[in-house]
Amino acid sequence: MHIAILTFDGFNELDSLIAYGMLSRIARLGDTDWRVSIASPTPRVTSMNGLTLEAQIDLAAANEADAVVIGSGMKTREVAADAAIMGQLQLDPDRQLIAAQCSGTFLLAKLGLLGQVPACTDSTSKPWVQAAGVQILNQAFVAQGNVATAGGCLSAQYISAWLISRLKGLDAAREVLHYFAPVGEKEVYVERALAHVVPGHVAARGDKASGPTRTTASASESAR
């Protein structure tokens, strides 16, 4: 199972790296087939605050991933206007789970993958996304089918939980959220997060994965 996190120059560190850390937890729990990659159009990208990352895969490889996360950044509108970059993105919600965060929702709209579906984004990006013809919801996360959008830097947790619940099952999503949640708030934190991302969520274990590829959950509280 391969998840690509699209990360461009000027990227927001929280969008890309919170998702990278949370999603990578599944591999640490022993799933050797689980892989998370930073995907960029250039070998290196520099964040809005000066952090430079080396890309692990290019955009063409991201097109073949099982799931894709589109992060945000200060140069999103420049990326959207760059035909050379946008032309490399051949994402397909019929065979991939696709999630976008904050200004990443603008790229999702420009790729024609939202249609008339309402979406979430951050307050700064909201005018651009609306100008692209998308109705914006005043909430942190929404998913319809295999496409999800989120608004606000810390909504990366919801994107991560949604992807894990779809690809590995609800128990795995619960374990990952619990591991990263603040001490003293773990149970409340987990249930609140799952209520955002799992329609009709109830506090019951043993749910099956529902992503494009079904696998069994592998979760261990003792793994580090």
C-alpha positions in Angstrom: 0.0 0.0 0.0 1.6 3.3 -1.1 0.5 6.8 0.0 2.1 9.8 -1.8 2.0 13.2 -0.2 2.3 15.9 -2.8 4.7 18.6 -1.5 5.6 21.7 -3.5 8.0 24.6 -3.0 6.6 26.9 -0.3 4.9 24.0 1.4 3.3 24.1 4.8 5.3 21.9 7.1 2.4 20.8 9.2 0.3 19.6 6.3 3.0 17.4 4.8 4.8 16.2 7.9 2.0 15.6 10.3 0.4 13.4 7.7 3.8 11.8 7.0 4.4 11.0 10.6 0.9 9.7 11.4 0.6 7.6 8.2 4.0 6.1 8.7 2.9 4.7 12.0 1.3 1.7 10.2 4.7 0.6 8.8 6.1 0.8 12.4 3.3 -1.5 13.5 4.7 -4.2 11.2 3.0 -3.8 7.9 6.0 -4.2 5.5 3.9 -3.4 2.5 2.9 0.0 3.8 4.9 2.9 2.4 4.5 6.7 2.6 6.4 9.0 0.3 7.0 12.7 -0.2 6.3 13.4 -3.9 7.5 16.6 -5.5 8.1 18.0 -9.0 11.8 18.7 -8.2 14.4 16.7 -6.3 14.2 19.2 -3.4 11.5 21.6 -2.1 11.8 24.3 0.5 8.9 25.1 2.9 7.3 28.4 3.7 9.6 28.6 6.8 12.9 27.5 5.1 12.9 23.8 5.7 14.3 21.9 2.7 13.2 18.3 2.0 14.4 15.8 -0.5 11.6 14.3 -2.6 11.3 10.5 -2.3 9.4 10.1 -5.5 8.4 12.3 -8.4 4.8 13.2 -9.5 4.6 10.4 -12.1 5.1 7.9 -9.3 2.4 9.5 -7.2 0.0 8.9 -10.0 0.4 5.2 -9.4 0.0 5.4 -5.6 -3.0 3.8 -3.8 -3.7 7.1 -2.1 -2.6 10.7 -2.6 -2.5 13.6 -0.1 -2.3 17.1 -1.6 -0.7 19.5 0.9 -0.9 23.3 0.9 1.7 26.1 0.8 2.4 29.7 -0.1 3.0 29.0 -3.8 -0.2 26.9 -4.5 -1.6 29.4 -7.0 1.8 29.4 -8.8 1.7 25.6 -8.9 -1.9 25.7 -10.3 -0.8 28.1 -13.0 2.2 25.9 -14.0 1.0 23.7 -16.9 4.2 21.6 -16.7 3.5 20.6 -13.1 -0.3 20.3 -13.4 0.1 18.2 -16.6 2.0 15.6 -14.7 -0.8 15.0 -12.3 -3.1 12.2 -13.5 -5.0 11.3 -10.3 -8.0 9.1 -10.5 -10.6 8.7 -7.7 -11.9 5.5 -9.3 -8.7 3.7 -8.3 -7.2 6.0 -5.7 -8.1 7.7 -2.4 -7.4 11.4 -2.8 -7.3 13.9 0.0 -6.5 17.6 -0.1 -5.8 20.0 2.7 -6.2 23.8 2.8 -4.9 25.3 -0.4 -4.5 21.8 -1.7 -8.2 21.9 -2.2 -7.6 24.6 -4.9 -5.3 22.2 -6.8 -8.0 19.5 -6.5 -10.5 21.9 -8.0 -8.2 22.9 -10.8 -7.7 19.2 -11.6 -11.4 18.9 -12.0 -11.7 16.3 -9.3 -14.3 18.1 -7.1 -17.1 18.8 -9.6 -20.1 20.2 -7.7 -19.1 18.5 -4.4 -18.8 20.9 -1.4 -15.3 21.0 0.1 -13.2 22.2 3.0 -10.3 24.6 3.0 -8.6 27.2 5.2 -9.8 30.8 5.6 -6.9 32.2 3.5 -7.5 29.9 0.6 -11.3 30.1 0.7 -11.7 33.0 -1.8 -9.5 31.2 -4.4 -11.3 27.9 -4.0 -14.7 29.6 -4.2 -13.5 31.5 -7.4 -12.8 28.1 -8.8 -16.5 27.3 -8.4 -16.4 25.2 -5.3 -18.9 25.6 -2.4 -16.9 25.8 0.9 -18.2 24.2 4.1 -17.5 25.8 7.5 -16.1 22.6 8.9 -12.7 20.8 9.3 -13.2 17.7 7.1 -15.6 16.3 4.5 -15.4 13.2 2.4 -17.5 11.9 -0.5 -16.6 8.6 -2.0 -12.9 8.4 -2.5 -12.2 12.2 -2.3 -11.8 14.1 0.9 -10.9 17.7 1.8 -9.9 19.4 5.0 -9.3 22.9 6.3 -6.8 24.1 8.9 -3.2 23.0 9.5 -4.1 20.6 12.3 -6.8 18.9 10.2 -3.9 16.7 8.9 -4.9 14.4 11.7 -8.4 13.9 10.1 -6.9 13.2 6.6 -4.6 10.6 8.2 -7.3 8.9 10.2 -9.6 8.8 7.1 -7.0 7.2 4.9 -6.0 4.7 7.6 -9.7 3.8 8.3 -10.3 3.3 4.6 -7.2 1.3 3.9 -6.6 -0.6 7.1 -9.8 -0.4 9.1 -11.2 1.5 12.0 -9.2 -0.2 14.6 -5.9 0.8 13.0 -7.1 4.4 12.7 -8.0 4.4 16.4 -4.6 3.0 17.4 -2.7 5.7 15.4 -4.8 8.5 16.8 -4.5 7.2 20.3 -0.7 7.0 19.9 -0.3 10.6 18.9 -3.0 12.1 21.1 -2.1 14.3 24.1 -1.8 12.4 27.4 -4.9 12.7 29.5 -7.0 13.4 26.5 -6.5 10.3 24.4 -9.9 8.6 24.6 -11.9 11.9 24.0 -9.4 12.9 21.3 -9.8 9.6 19.4 -13.5 9.5 19.5 -13.9 13.2 18.4 -11.5 12.7 15.5 -13.2 9.5 14.3 -16.6 11.3 14.5 -15.2 13.8 11.9 -14.0 11.2 9.4 -16.1 8.0 9.8 -19.8 8.5 8.9 -22.1 7.1 11.6 -19.1 6.3 13.8 -19.8 4.3 16.9 -17.2 3.2 19.5 -17.1 -0.4 18.3 -14.1 -2.5 17.3 -13.6 -4.9 14.5 -14.6 -2.7 11.5 -13.4 -3.9 8.2 -11.3 -1.7 5.8 -13.3 -0.1 3.0 -10.7 1.3 0.7 -9.9 0.4 -2.9 -7.8 -2.5 -1.6 -9.0 -4.3 1.5 -6.5 -5.5 4.1 -6.7 -6.6 7.7 -5.7 -4.2 10.4 -2.4 -4.6 12.2 -2.2 -2.5 15.4 -0.2 -2.9 18.6 -0.1 -0.4 21.4 3.3 -1.6 22.4 5.0 -1.0 19.0 7.1 2.1 18.9 
